[in-house]
Amino acid sequence: MPVAELRLRDFRAVTKNTLRGFATFEFPNGMVICDMPAHTKNGKSWVAFPAAPQLENGSIRVVDGKPQYKQLIGWRDRSLSDRFSEAAVGAIRRDKPGVLD
């Protein structure tokens, strides 16, 4: 997906561990997805779909000290996921320079 086809509608900066913020994107078909987490680690950046916490006995499930999340939506293969993430990172860098550094 070319960067020009993906529109960044909003970006809310939040820095915690690898997290750099939450983006809202509009896709070429008009679909809007809000609160997509944008991460940076070791010079690499990526954007993922929002996820929901896994609950266990009414609390967020934790494994090895890390809260666990479940994927709600996704791509059918890694290639599509990577292409989207590259386009999303490009859109953020174009419209909000420096937030992923």
BELVENJO-V126381 format. One record per residue. PSI is psi in whole degrees, 0 to 359 (none if undefined). D_FIRST is the distance of its C-alpha to the first C-alpha in Angstrom with 1 decimal. Layout:
# BELVENJO-V126381
PSI_D_FIRST / PSI_D_FIRST
This chain:
# BELVENJO-V126381
119_0.0 / 146_3.8 / 321_6.5 / 335_8.4 / 344_6.8 / 124_7.6 / 124_11.3 / 114_13.6 / 331_16.8 / 150_19.0 / 126_19.6 / 111_22.9 / 130_24.0 / 122_25.8 / 116_26.9 / 117_28.2 / 237_27.9 / 344_24.3 / 135_23.1 / 347_22.3 / 184_21.5 / 130_19.8 / 148_16.9 / 125_16.3 / 145_12.9 / 126_12.5 / 161_9.7 / 331_9.7 / 2_12.3 / 350_14.5 / 139_14.5 / 130_15.4 / 126_15.7 / 158_18.3 / 46_19.6 / 120_16.7 / 135_18.4 / 129_17.3 / 155_19.3 / 135_20.5 / 133_22.9 / 41_24.3 / 0_22.0 / 141_18.8 / 151_16.7 / 160_14.5 / 137_13.7 / 165_14.9 / 155_15.6 / 152_19.2 / 164_22.0 / 144_25.6 / 144_28.6 / 127_30.6 / 143_34.1 / 115_37.3 / 40_40.6 / 1_39.1 / 159_37.7 / 128_34.4 / 133_34.6 / 131_34.8 / 126_34.7 / 39_35.9 / 3_35.9 / 130_32.2 / 144_31.3 / 140_29.3 / 153_26.4 / 142_25.0 / 135_21.4 / 321_21.1 / 159_17.6 / 185_15.1 / 156_12.8 / 339_14.8 / 167_14.2 / 325_13.7 / 314_11.0 / 318_8.6 / 314_10.1 / 318_9.8 / 318_6.1 / 312_6.0 / 318_9.2 / 318_8.4 / 319_6.1 / 315_9.0 / 318_11.6 / 318_10.7 / 319_11.1 / 314_14.3 / 325_15.6 / 314_15.2 / 338_16.9 / 67_19.2 / 138_20.2 / 345_22.2 / 340_21.6 / 7_19.9 / none_22.6
